[in-house]
Amino acid sequence: MTFTYKEPDTNNEIELQAEPEDYNGEQGMRIIFPSKDSFVIVEKDGSWNVMDDDTINPEIVEAIGKALQAHSRYNSQT
């Protein structure tokens, strides 16, 4: 899926790709940046956690989590 998030430092909107991925038995999302490496995030107790990279800025993870939730809410089928 493609979604847009606001970069915390610049407030620029950036389009990202997210693909569902199993991470050690947990449902995660692989976040793919246009010009950077990808990483997997998993939501636990309402917080998004990066599972395979420890250098990602927590503000970016929070912004991506909010964008994913908004995307899911507006694109869910009822």
PEPE-V937811 format. One line per field, one symbol per residue. burial: # if it has 24 or more other C-alpha atoms within 12 Angstrom, else .. A space follows every 50 residues. Layout:
# PEPE-V937811
burial = ???
This chain:
# PEPE-V937811
burial = ..###..........###.........#####......####.....### #........#########..........
